[in-house]
Amino acid sequence: MLGAIAGDIIGSIYERHNLKSTEFPLFQTHSTFTDDTVLTIAVADALLHDLDYTTTLQRYGRQYPHAGYGGTFIHWIFSDKPAPYNSWGNGSAMRVSPVGFAFDTVEAVLAEAEKSAAVTHNHPEGIKGAQATALAILLARQGQTKESIRDEISRRFSYNLSRTVAAIRPVYQFDVSCQGSVPEAIIAFLDGTDFEDTIRKAISLGGDSDTIACIAGGIAQAFYQEVPPAIMSEVKARLPQQFLDVIDAFEKRFIE
């Protein structure tokens, strides 16, 4: 989960100022958490305490209303009668990483990823993006090779993962859909040589860079079994104590 948050924070300043390079400072003065982190923490909290996803996502969203949510989700956060709105956006995938760490079978991960997505993103592509991300994390945690992860995600979700970051980067544009960003995030992980390189490659694609790096970062943490200490320190320094408490409790229960 911390790997996803790291991707969000590092990518935060590049979302509207895209890079097409892997050469950039990982952290700058204005690097901060966004809606990706807020909702990832919300999902982790819901899993830790067996809470309802709708109630928990609304509670965190209302507590951090200026984190950069999409317009429809903002309306959902403050609705008295929140209902799914058939979204295929990548919000379902950006918040799902705790599911991939908390469950240990393919069936459980796919079911819980759908549950976490469907309270808002009940479009088939929205559910698919969450499931693909969470399943990639599970497979990475379990020691699967990158090629086996590529094959399984491609087969199960019909994503084209045969491309490379180098081939995608020159033509890739801003795309907030699951189908237009989750495969690219997974490819950044597949092409990466370590955790930091994965984040750099994800951000270098451009587009919705913080979310692509968030998705890739969660998978990379699972695969490499760590977030480098220097990155971890910078990330934690930018988070409120409330988030740190959830991360600590989640890691103690599900990761350590």
C-alpha positions as MATLAB code, in Angstrom:
seq = 'MLGAIAGDIIGSIYERHNLKSTEFPLFQTHSTFTDDTVLTIAVADALLHDLDYTTTLQRYGRQYPHAGYGGTFIHWIFSDKPAPYNSWGNGSAMRVSPVGFAFDTVEAVLAEAEKSAAVTHNHPEGIKGAQATALAILLARQGQTKESIRDEISRRFSYNLSRTVAAIRPVYQFDVSCQGSVPEAIIAFLDGTDFEDTIRKAISLGGDSDTIACIAGGIAQAFYQEVPPAIMSEVKARLPQQFLDVIDAFEKRFIE';
ca = [
       0.000    0.000    0.000;
       2.805    2.420    0.830;
       4.197    1.845   -2.656;
       0.954    3.098   -4.179;
       1.007    6.155   -1.929;
       4.616    6.837   -2.890;
       3.664    6.771   -6.572;
       0.846    9.221   -5.929;
       2.994   11.698   -4.012;
       5.926   11.547   -6.437;
       3.587   11.904   -9.408;
       1.451   14.640   -7.876;
       3.328   17.585   -9.350;
       3.599   16.020  -12.801;
      -0.089   15.260  -13.435;
      -0.749   18.620  -15.064;
       2.857   19.210  -16.088;
       3.690   15.976  -17.830;
       7.203   14.726  -18.396;
       8.342   12.378  -21.111;
      11.550   11.485  -19.312;
      12.676    9.372  -16.375;
      15.080   12.094  -15.245;
      13.395   14.244  -12.614;
      13.547   14.906   -8.858;
      11.510   12.353   -6.958;
      10.390   14.872   -4.361;
       9.955   18.621   -4.506;
       8.558   21.220   -2.135;
       5.024   20.855   -3.445;
       4.974   17.047   -3.704;
       1.869   15.991   -1.792;
      -0.737   13.283   -1.445;
      -3.870   13.493   -3.584;
      -7.207   11.713   -3.820;
      -5.362    8.509   -4.742;
      -3.819    8.365   -1.274;
      -6.920    9.500    0.616;
      -9.039    6.767   -0.935;
      -6.327    4.110   -0.626;
      -6.213    4.835    3.095;
     -10.013    4.676    3.214;
     -10.028    1.216    1.623;
      -7.324    0.041    4.022;
      -9.309    1.379    6.987;
     -12.441   -0.381    5.756;
     -10.550   -3.673    5.486;
      -8.926   -3.286    8.890;
     -12.182   -2.627   10.708;
     -14.708   -4.442    8.491;
     -16.368   -1.171    7.532;
     -18.764   -0.401    4.726;
     -16.937    0.978    1.664;
     -19.526    3.624    0.870;
     -19.567    5.061    4.380;
     -15.785    4.966    4.729;
     -15.020    6.513    1.338;
     -17.525    9.275    2.030;
     -16.059    9.925    5.478;
     -12.511   10.296    4.175;
     -13.625   12.291    1.168;
     -15.498   14.760    3.342;
     -12.535   15.040    5.697;
     -10.164   15.800    2.783;
     -12.451   17.543    0.267;
      -9.706   19.322   -1.680;
      -7.585   16.291   -2.624;
      -8.369   16.480   -6.339;
     -11.384   14.236   -6.866;
     -13.288   14.112  -10.133;
     -16.508   16.097  -10.348;
     -18.886   13.134  -10.234;
     -17.069   11.600   -7.281;
     -17.216   14.919   -5.402;
     -20.983   14.869   -5.828;
     -21.057   11.247   -4.623;
     -18.996   12.083   -1.536;
     -21.544   14.628   -0.338;
     -24.673   12.814   -1.472;
     -27.250   11.782    1.123;
     -28.112    8.804   -1.053;
     -24.828    7.740   -2.700;
     -25.236    5.268   -5.543;
     -22.891    3.797   -8.142;
     -22.665    5.929  -11.265;
     -21.391    3.487  -13.894;
     -17.888    4.948  -13.981;
     -15.070    3.389  -15.970;
     -12.545    5.861  -14.524;
      -9.290    4.773  -12.914;
     -10.423    5.797   -9.424;
     -11.364    2.188   -8.755;
      -7.836    1.019   -9.570;
      -5.974    3.791   -7.757;
      -7.547    2.928   -4.394;
      -7.540   -0.877   -4.596;
      -3.970   -1.796   -3.597;
      -4.874   -2.723    0.026;
      -7.116   -5.479   -1.345;
      -4.166   -7.088   -3.116;
      -2.217   -7.173    0.138;
      -5.039   -8.233    2.461;
      -6.322  -11.355    0.669;
      -4.440  -14.495   -0.274;
      -6.409  -16.235   -3.007;
      -7.292  -15.197   -6.535;
     -10.992  -15.682   -5.863;
     -10.975  -13.543   -2.708;
      -8.953  -10.761   -4.309;
     -11.186  -10.579   -7.382;
     -14.350  -10.585   -5.295;
     -13.145   -7.904   -2.881;
     -11.714   -5.731   -5.642;
     -15.110   -5.771   -7.337;
     -16.800   -4.934   -4.036;
     -14.459   -1.979   -3.417;
     -14.981   -0.669   -6.951;
     -18.705   -1.211   -7.394;
     -19.880    1.345   -4.821;
     -18.953    3.976   -7.431;
     -17.275    2.383  -10.460;
     -19.779   -0.324  -11.367;
     -19.078   -0.135  -15.107;
     -17.430   -3.397  -16.277;
     -14.226   -1.544  -17.155;
     -14.133    0.123  -13.732;
     -14.434   -3.228  -12.004;
     -11.945   -4.828  -14.392;
      -9.324   -2.161  -13.696;
      -9.591   -2.672   -9.945;
      -9.467   -6.442  -10.294;
      -6.454   -6.397  -12.620;
      -4.510   -4.125  -10.268;
      -5.320   -6.118   -7.152;
      -4.609   -9.446   -8.837;
      -1.244   -8.206  -10.115;
      -0.363   -7.279   -6.528;
      -1.380  -10.707   -5.244;
       0.630  -12.523   -7.926;
       3.644  -10.306   -7.258;
       3.375  -10.951   -3.506;
       3.296  -14.680   -4.153;
       6.561  -14.609   -6.068;
       5.266  -14.972   -9.610;
       7.652  -13.871  -12.345;
       6.915  -10.786  -14.382;
       6.225  -12.922  -17.410;
       3.702  -15.041  -15.540;
       2.024  -11.874  -14.208;
       1.934  -10.455  -17.739;
       0.437  -13.661  -19.109;
      -2.205  -14.026  -16.404;
      -3.396  -10.419  -16.467;
      -3.423  -10.393  -20.277;
      -5.363  -13.631  -20.457;
      -7.888  -12.818  -17.769;
      -8.578   -9.165  -18.638;
      -7.665   -8.936  -22.345;
      -5.210   -6.090  -21.712;
      -2.473   -5.635  -24.273;
       0.649   -5.908  -22.143;
       2.991   -6.758  -25.010;
       3.891   -3.075  -25.459;
       6.791   -1.274  -23.792;
       7.094    2.044  -21.975;
       9.431    3.278  -24.703;
       6.828    2.542  -27.371;
       3.903    4.017  -25.428;
       5.586    7.205  -24.159;
       5.805    9.271  -27.399;
       2.103    8.963  -28.225;
       0.449    8.589  -24.837;
      -1.963   11.328  -23.754;
      -4.048   12.132  -20.687;
      -6.548    9.318  -20.125;
      -8.437    8.777  -16.860;
     -10.210    5.606  -17.980;
      -9.255    2.258  -16.500;
      -8.856    0.792  -19.970;
      -6.578    3.664  -20.983;
      -4.338    3.785  -17.909;
      -4.313    0.519  -15.957;
      -2.555   -1.494  -18.713;
       0.013    1.294  -19.055;
       0.645    1.296  -15.306;
       1.130   -2.469  -15.306;
       3.545   -2.168  -18.235;
       5.562    0.413  -16.268;
       5.903   -2.188  -13.524;
       6.793   -4.934  -15.999;
       9.467   -2.742  -17.620;
      10.882   -1.438  -14.339;
      14.138   -2.747  -12.918;
      13.385   -1.870   -9.287;
      10.860    0.131   -7.266;
      12.261    3.561   -8.090;
      12.701    2.759  -11.762;
       9.093    1.586  -11.917;
       7.863    4.918  -10.533;
      10.097    6.877  -12.898;
       8.888    4.905  -15.903;
       5.244    5.293  -14.874;
       5.524    9.071  -14.537;
       7.504    9.332  -17.774;
       4.464    8.123  -19.698;
       2.700   11.402  -18.983;
      -1.066   11.490  -18.772;
      -2.650   10.951  -15.357;
       0.819   10.498  -13.941;
       0.089   10.339  -10.221;
      -2.533    7.631  -10.689;
      -0.428    5.617  -13.136;
       2.473    5.772  -10.661;
       0.117    4.892   -7.804;
      -1.100    1.749   -9.566;
       2.396    0.746  -10.670;
       3.855    1.512   -7.238;
       1.516   -0.830   -5.417;
       2.472   -3.713   -7.705;
       6.171   -2.853   -7.461;
       6.067   -2.855   -3.664;
       4.542   -6.333   -3.723;
       7.075   -7.627   -6.246;
      10.245   -6.129   -4.741;
       8.915   -6.599   -1.200;
       9.860   -3.124   -0.069;
       9.699    0.578   -0.633;
      13.271    1.912   -0.432;
      13.884    3.526    2.982;
      14.806    6.937    1.562;
      11.555    7.061   -0.421;
       9.555    5.744    2.521;
      10.917    8.481    4.767;
      10.003   11.242    2.310;
       6.525    9.810    1.822;
       5.736    9.469    5.514;
       6.892   13.025    6.175;
       4.121   14.226    3.851;
       1.271   12.296    5.448;
      -1.006   13.230    8.358;
      -0.774   11.129   11.518;
      -4.198    9.658   10.803;
      -2.871    8.097    7.585;
       0.325    6.888    9.265;
      -1.718    5.137   11.948;
      -3.777    3.290    9.329;
      -0.654    2.315    7.378;
       1.060    1.042   10.524;
      -1.951   -1.036   11.579;
      -2.437   -2.383    8.052;
       1.199   -3.410    7.657;
       1.250   -5.116   11.050;
      -1.843   -7.140   10.213;
      -1.409   -7.922    6.538;
       2.200   -7.361    5.419;
       4.718   -8.022    8.179;
];
